[in-house]
Amino acid sequence: MECISVEALCVAAREPEELISQGEKIYADRLAAAAEVIYKNREDKPIVLISGPSGSGKTTSAMRLARLLEQKGCKAHTVSMDNYFLPMHMNEHARGKDGKIDFESPQRLDIPLFKEHLGKLIRGERIDIPSFDFAAQERREGMPLLCEKGDIVIIEGIHALNPLLTGDFDDFTQGVYVSVRTRIQSGDELLHPSKIRLMRRLMRDKLYRGRSLSETFEFFKSVERGENLYIMPYKHRADIDIDTFVEYEAPVYRDILLPELEKASDDYSDYASYADIEKFLKLLAPIDRDLVPQQSLIREFIG
């Protein structure tokens, strides 16, 4: 278990450019090591499946791995499993015992179509990837994709390692699990990695989705339940693990989140479950988000 202390972060924040450079290098090195393994196995296993819980940085990790593979002379295609969501009126299989749709369930995906496409990609046949319109909850016309010999297809999504979708293709796939693994420490107290991921969601939802912190907290309960049911049980299927913790990210979030957290402490009934986020952020020295490099994983959450 990796830990970094609040005290160490505060000292390092006195020279923010150096801390940022160091944090970016650590993450870049992790990606480079993963890309090396993927490249080495590309002939036998041309499909890369990237899974991880909400706020883990799957999208950025997939895109940056693709660029690293391209630099090695290997054509890489990226596909989001979100494109395989079923239209809302076709979600009957995703209903729970209470009759409500379980929005975290893998049954919300068009499993037969996804498996058909995965088989075709492995055989070198062209597929037409659908496009999902989240606002309308409808499927739209997408784009064609052909995986030629020597190419790699990177498929990212929370259910990418779930055998219900990908278990028939283990001989042709490489699994990657990305998540925050490092903890922030203050004395005997640790901030769990899930709280770092929640901070990322809070940032994105506040800045770009118009959600209050209370709304994100409430939504995150369902997300965590889905993670425990549908994601965590299959992380052992990954061939590669990538810790997406970035050392300087919590100091960047500090001044943006703290005023909203203090407000939520009065408005949200279950705030005690998340009060440790406020406590740890108050201990950190802030870093200006304008210093964050444009290619940083953190930009996935702060824009």
C-alpha positions, -999 to 999 in steps of 0.1 A, spaced: 0 0 0 15 33 -12 11 63 11 21 100 9 19 123 39 1 156 41 33 171 55 53 159 25 28 173 0 28 207 18 66 209 17 66 199 -20 39 224 -29 63 252 -21 78 244 -55 46 235 -74 62 232 -108 87 206 -95 59 186 -77 38 187 -109 67 175 -130 74 147 -106 38 136 -104 34 136 -142 66 116 -146 55 89 -122 22 84 -141 39 86 -175 64 59 -164 35 36 -153 19 40 -187 51 35 -205 57 2 -187 22 -9 -195 26 1 -232 58 -20 -234 39 -51 -222 10 -45 -245 33 -40 -275 53 -71 -268 21 -92 -268 3 -75 -297 5 -103 -322 -13 -128 -301 -34 -104 -280 -44 -74 -302 -74 -64 -280 -67 -44 -248 -95 -42 -223 -92 -13 -198 -115 -14 -168 -116 6 -136 -142 22 -112 -157 57 -117 -131 85 -116 -102 61 -122 -90 79 -154 -98 51 -179 -104 75 -208 -71 94 -204 -51 62 -198 -66 46 -229 -58 77 -251 -22 80 -238 -15 43 -241 -27 46 -277 -3 74 -284 26 55 -268 18 25 -290 16 47 -321 51 60 -312 63 24 -314 49 22 -349 18 3 -340 -16 16 -351 -39 18 -321 -77 23 -321 -96 34 -290 -133 23 -284 -155 34 -255 -179 7 -243 -203 35 -235 -213 34 -272 -228 -1 -266 -254 11 -242 -290 0 -250 -317 26 -256 -337 33 -224 -367 13 -236 -346 -18 -239 -333 -19 -203 -357 -45 -190 -329 -70 -182 -312 -43 -160 -341 -40 -137 -336 -50 -101 -360 -68 -77 -375 -34 -68 -384 -29 -105 -360 0 -109 -333 1 -136 -298 -6 -121 -278 20 -140 -245 3 -131 -255 -31 -144 -236 -46 -174 -271 -56 -187 -275 -20 -198 -250 -29 -226 -259 -46 -258 -240 -77 -249 -247 -98 -280 -236 -69 -303 -205 -62 -283 -194 -98 -283 -202 -101 -320 -180 -70 -327 -152 -83 -305 -151 -116 -324 -151 -97 -358 -122 -75 -347 -101 -105 -337 -108 -121 -371 -98 -89 -389 -134 -81 -401 -148 -46 -402 -174 -35 -377 -196 -4 -374 -194 9 -339 -226 25 -327 -227 60 -310 -248 65 -279 -267 98 -274 -268 101 -236 -291 131 -237 -317 113 -257 -308 78 -244 -308 65 -279 -284 48 -303 -271 68 -333 -251 59 -363 -215 56 -354 -183 49 -373 -166 19 -390 -135 2 -376 -111 -23 -391 -84 -39 -371 -57 -50 -395 -28 -73 -386 -4 -56 -363 -30 -31 -350 -42 -29 -315 -77 -20 -303 -81 -5 -269 -115 -9 -254 -123 10 -222 -153 8 -199 -162 -1 -164 -173 -36 -175 -143 -44 -198 -131 -72 -176 -165 -86 -168 -165 -122 -182 -202 -118 -191 -189 -95 -219 -153 -105 -226 -148 -140 -210 -150 -158 -243 -120 -139 -257 -93 -143 -231 -68 -159 -255 -69 -127 -276 -71 -100 -250 -49 -82 -225 -66 -68 -194 -57 -35 -178 -71 -24 -145 -67 13 -136 -76 29 -104 -63 51 -76 -42 29 -52 -22 55 -32 -35 69 1 -29 103 16 -18 101 52 -22 124 82 -8 109 114 -27 76 119 -55 86 95 -56 76 58 -77 90 30 -90 60 11 -83 60 -27 -121 59 -33 -122 94 -18 -96 107 -44 -118 92 -71 -148 109 -55 -130 142 -55 -124 138 -92 -161 132 -98 -170 162 -76 -148 184 -97 -162 172 -130 -198 173 -119 -195 207 -104 -176 224 -132 -191 207 -162 -223 188 -154 -241 213 -132 -245 190 -103 -243 201 -67 -219 182 -44 -249 168 -25 -263 154 -58 -229 138 -66 -226 123 -31 -260 107 -34 -253 94 -69 -219 80 -58 -237 56 -34 -252 38 -64 -219 40 -82 -200 23 -53 -226 -4 -50 -221 -11 -87 -184 -12 -83 -186 -38 -56 -210 -59 -76 -197 -56 -112 -162 -42 -112 -141 -52 -82 -148 -89 -84 -131 -90 -118 -101 -69 -114 -80 -100 -108 -85 -108 -145 -62 -79 -154 -27 -86 -167 -16 -50 -159 -24 -27 -130 -19 10 -132 -22 33 -102 -36 66 -116 -29 86 -84 -12 120 -92 7 134 -63 -4 170 -67 -41 165 -76 -56 170 -42 -39 204 -37 -53 214 -71 -88 205 -60 -85 221 -26 -96 257 -32 -123 247 -57 -140 221 -35 -136 235 0 -163 262 -2 -188 238 -17 -179 211 9 -185 235 38 -219 243 23 -227 207 18 -219 200 54 -250 220 63 -273 207 35 -265 170 31 -278 147 57 -251 120 52 -222 144 51 -204 126 79 -195 98 54 -175 123 33 -163 147 59 -128 133 58 -124 148 23 -129 183 38 -106 175 67 -77 164 45 -81 192 20 -79 218 48 -45 204 57 -30 208 22 -14 238 6 -32 248 -26 -18 246 -61 -32 268 -89 -50 246 -115 -36 268 -143 -3 251 -137 -17 217 -146 -3 205 -180 -29 202 -208 -21 165 -213 -24 156 -176 -49 130 -165 -63 156 -141 -76 176 -171 -101 148 -176 -118 162 -144 -110 199 -143 -112 205 -181 
